[in-house]
Amino acid sequence: MSDAHDANRRVLLSALAGAAFSAAVLKPALANTVPGQNNRATLVAYFSRSGNTRVLAGVIHRQLKSDIFAIEPAVAYPEDYFQTVELAKNQRDRQVKPALKNRVADFDRYHTIYLGFPIWGTTVPPVVQSFLSSHDCRNKRIIPFITHGGYGIGDSEAILATLAAAAQREKPLVLECDQERRTTETVTHWLATVGS
């Protein structure tokens, strides 16, 4: 994927995300913040592989002037898309929650957590499940923002209800962002037509 294409995708996603968040999510949240001050009671925590969810996290972070945290596994997922899909499927089927690279320091001070992730295999990625399992979400307000490749959010709300049972969960923002899968399938099909 070219840098120009990636930049154009980010501009488009930022515009879409900005409009969606302004209308559906950010206005109520901003009512509880003081303009011009860092909103230290709010954390944007996200996991992103292809960059779609990271773009949305950046929009929220800038709008709310919040803290931000990238959820990462201790052992990075493979660069290859299909290898990552296979590994994630294996982790899901075996109910593996991979170790995290880092934990949020002083997690107790946050009241509101904007939690961003893509849907992997119809569910919450294992590394995000690790994040929820290793951070005490009791009495926190969790506001999910979810990206998916066209198949919807699967059982993600049930997973959040289980792993953050004592949290106040808000209705998620859900956006379809399937460029990586679609691009990979297009290139694979093209390669098959031109031969080796």
Secondary structure as the mmCIF struct_conf table of DSSP 4:
data_model
#
loop_
_struct_conf.conf_type_id
_struct_conf.id
_struct_conf.beg_label_comp_id
_struct_conf.beg_label_asym_id
_struct_conf.beg_label_seq_id
_struct_conf.end_label_comp_id
_struct_conf.end_label_asym_id
_struct_conf.end_label_seq_id
HELX_RH_AL_P HELX_RH_AL_P1 ASP A 3 PHE A 21
HELX_RH_PI_P HELX_RH_PI_P1 SER A 22 LEU A 26
HELX_RH_AL_P HELX_RH_AL_P2 LYS A 27 LEU A 30
TURN_TY1_P TURN_TY1_P1 ALA A 31 ASN A 32
BEND BEND1 THR A 33 THR A 33
TURN_TY1_P TURN_TY1_P2 PRO A 35 GLY A 36
BEND BEND2 GLN A 37 GLN A 37
TURN_TY1_P TURN_TY1_P3 ARG A 40 ALA A 41
STRN STRN1 THR A 42 TYR A 46
BEND BEND3 ARG A 49 GLY A 51
HELX_RH_AL_P HELX_RH_AL_P3 ASN A 52 LEU A 64
TURN_TY1_P TURN_TY1_P4 LYS A 65 LYS A 65
STRN STRN2 ASP A 67 ALA A 70
STRN STRN3 PRO A 73 PRO A 73
BEND BEND4 ALA A 74 VAL A 75
HELX_LH_PP_P HELX_LH_PP_P1 ALA A 76 PRO A 78
BEND BEND5 GLU A 79 ASP A 80
HELX_RH_AL_P HELX_RH_AL_P4 TYR A 81 ASP A 93
TURN_TY1_P TURN_TY1_P5 ARG A 94 GLN A 95
HELX_LH_PP_P HELX_LH_PP_P2 PRO A 98 ALA A 99
STRN STRN4 LEU A 100 LEU A 100
BEND BEND6 LYS A 101 LYS A 101
TURN_TY1_P TURN_TY1_P6 ALA A 105 ASP A 106
HELX_RH_3T_P HELX_RH_3T_P1 PHE A 107 ARG A 109
BEND BEND7 HIS A 111 HIS A 111
STRN STRN5 THR A 112 PRO A 118
STRN STRN6 TRP A 120 TRP A 120
TURN_TY1_P TURN_TY1_P7 GLY A 121 THR A 122
STRN STRN7 THR A 123 THR A 123
HELX_RH_AL_P HELX_RH_AL_P5 PRO A 126 SER A 134
BEND BEND8 HIS A 135 HIS A 135
TURN_TY1_P TURN_TY1_P8 ARG A 138 ASN A 139
STRN STRN8 ARG A 141 HIS A 148
BEND BEND9 GLY A 149 TYR A 151
TURN_TY1_P TURN_TY1_P9 GLY A 154 ASP A 155
HELX_RH_AL_P HELX_RH_AL_P6 SER A 156 LEU A 163
TURN_TY1_P TURN_TY1_P10 ALA A 164 ALA A 166
BEND BEND10 ALA A 167 ALA A 167
STRN STRN9 GLN A 168 ARG A 169
HELX_LH_PP_P HELX_LH_PP_P3 GLU A 170 PRO A 172
STRN STRN10 LEU A 173 GLU A 176
HELX_RH_AL_P HELX_RH_AL_P7 GLN A 179 VAL A 194
#
